[in-house]
């Protein structure tokens, strides 16, 4: 059986199998992949710069990773200009098209929609 890296670390710190048992009882994790497209920014002096696109991969615990946490984490992870913010899109299986992620209810729907894959992607 595989465990999340954090679970192995917790077991090593505790020196027993108790942490492993706690990890087994914990809520399952989703694999989250976020593709950040390349983008341009203009600083306060009017200089333009280009940031190359990246792919961010996280394992998130169901129910604890909220829309607000996603947006705040992206803001910290990717250095946009002060006047820029993320626009996040996902594929909605129910209507078979890309949809802009705008609220917490959609995040809860995502967990349910992708329950069998335990993975979803944002663009």
C-alpha positions as a printed NumPy array, in Angstrom:
array([[  0.   ,   0.   ,   0.   ],
       [  1.295,   3.456,  -0.885],
       [  1.117,   6.411,   1.464],
       [  1.386,  10.128,   0.883],
       [  4.924,  11.431,   1.535],
       [  3.633,  13.449,   4.493],
       [  2.331,  10.28 ,   6.098],
       [  5.731,   8.574,   5.875],
       [  7.364,  11.614,   7.432],
       [  4.846,  11.696,  10.245],
       [  5.448,   8.007,  10.987],
       [  9.204,   8.54 ,  11.079],
       [  8.802,  11.458,  13.473],
       [  6.512,   9.48 ,  15.779],
       [  8.703,   6.377,  15.621],
       [  5.743,   4.024,  15.319],
       [  3.057,   2.765,  12.996],
       [  0.443,   4.962,  14.679],
       [  0.862,   7.745,  12.135],
       [  0.496,   5.266,   9.276],
       [ -2.806,   4.058,  10.721],
       [ -3.975,   7.67 ,  11.06 ],
       [ -3.098,   8.302,   7.409],
       [ -5.064,   5.267,   6.288],
       [ -8.125,   6.608,   8.097],
       [ -7.76 ,  10.1  ,   6.624],
       [ -9.805,  11.462,   3.768],
       [ -8.536,  10.561,   0.301],
       [ -6.387,  12.872,  -1.801],
       [ -7.036,  14.261,  -5.264],
       [ -4.281,  14.936,  -7.733],
       [ -4.563,  18.482,  -9.039],
       [ -2.767,  19.712, -12.138],
       [ -2.802,  23.395, -13.06 ],
       [ -1.479,  24.561, -16.413],
       [ -0.473,  28.229, -16.226],
       [ -0.196,  29.641, -19.737],
       [  2.597,  32.071, -20.58 ],
       [  1.653,  35.695, -19.905],
       [  2.946,  39.267, -20.148],
       [  3.132,  41.798, -17.355],
       [  3.933,  45.491, -17.206],
       [  5.669,  46.793, -14.092],
       [  5.126,  50.202, -12.478],
       [  7.888,  51.712, -14.659],
       [  6.149,  50.565, -17.85 ],
       [  8.608,  47.734, -18.599],
       [  7.031,  44.669, -20.144],
       [  8.137,  41.146, -19.311],
       [  7.041,  37.692, -20.403],
       [  6.626,  34.761, -18.017],
       [  6.89 ,  31.3  , -19.508],
       [  4.036,  28.879, -18.843],
       [  4.37 ,  26.238, -16.133],
       [  2.505,  23.199, -14.859],
       [  1.842,  23.04 , -11.123],
       [  1.013,  19.659,  -9.561],
       [ -0.413,  19.247,  -6.082],
       [ -2.055,  16.494,  -4.048],
       [ -4.978,  18.012,  -2.175],
       [ -7.231,  16.637,   0.507],
       [-10.905,  16.535,  -0.425],
       [-12.945,  19.136,   1.413],
       [ -9.997,  21.159,   2.667],
       [ -8.861,  22.668,  -0.639],
       [-11.345,  25.458,  -1.31 ],
       [-11.798,  27.919,  -4.166],
       [-10.404,  30.733,  -2.006],
       [ -7.368,  28.644,  -1.045],
       [ -6.789,  27.759,  -4.717],
       [ -6.807,  31.418,  -5.765],
       [ -4.593,  32.534,  -2.856],
       [ -2.107,  29.732,  -3.478],
       [ -1.944,  30.549,  -7.185],
       [ -1.394,  34.213,  -6.347],
       [  1.593,  33.233,  -4.198],
       [  2.934,  30.574,  -6.565],
       [  2.77 ,  32.622,  -9.779],
       [  4.069,  36.187,  -9.706],
       [  1.515,  38.32 , -11.525],
       [  1.523,  42.101, -11.633],
       [ -0.635,  43.74 ,  -8.92 ],
       [ -3.371,  44.434, -11.473],
       [ -3.504,  40.814, -12.705],
       [ -5.325,  37.816, -11.29 ],
       [ -5.901,  34.185, -12.266],
       [ -8.766,  33.009, -14.436],
       [ -9.251,  29.272, -13.886],
       [-11.049,  26.93 , -16.284],
       [-11.98 ,  23.244, -16.026],
       [-13.749,  20.68 , -18.201],
       [-17.31 ,  20.108, -16.959],
       [-18.234,  16.501, -17.802],
       [-21.966,  17.131, -17.421],
       [-22.16 ,  19.674, -20.236],
       [-19.013,  18.549, -22.113],
       [-17.364,  21.944, -22.28 ],
       [-14.843,  24.16 , -20.536],
       [-16.278,  26.279, -17.728],
       [-14.748,  29.138, -15.754],
       [-14.277,  28.291, -12.075],
       [-15.817,  31.13 , -10.077],
       [-17.072,  29.788,  -6.743],
       [-16.906,  27.19 ,  -3.993],
       [-19.97 ,  25.265,  -5.19 ],
       [-18.153,  24.461,  -8.435],
       [-15.169,  23.159,  -6.422],
       [-17.465,  20.782,  -4.531],
       [-19.006,  19.677,  -7.83 ],
       [-15.512,  19.017,  -9.213],
       [-14.7  ,  16.596,  -6.388],
       [-17.903,  14.692,  -7.09 ],
       [-17.566,  14.844, -10.898],
       [-14.   ,  13.492, -10.874],
       [-14.412,  11.113,  -7.922],
       [-13.568,   8.01 ,  -9.978],
       [-10.362,   9.5  , -11.443],
       [ -9.253,  11.237,  -8.22 ],
       [ -7.643,  13.815, -10.469],
       [ -8.673,  17.009, -12.227],
       [ -6.97 ,  19.635, -14.326],
       [ -7.284,  23.401, -14.409],
       [ -6.164,  25.702, -17.182]])
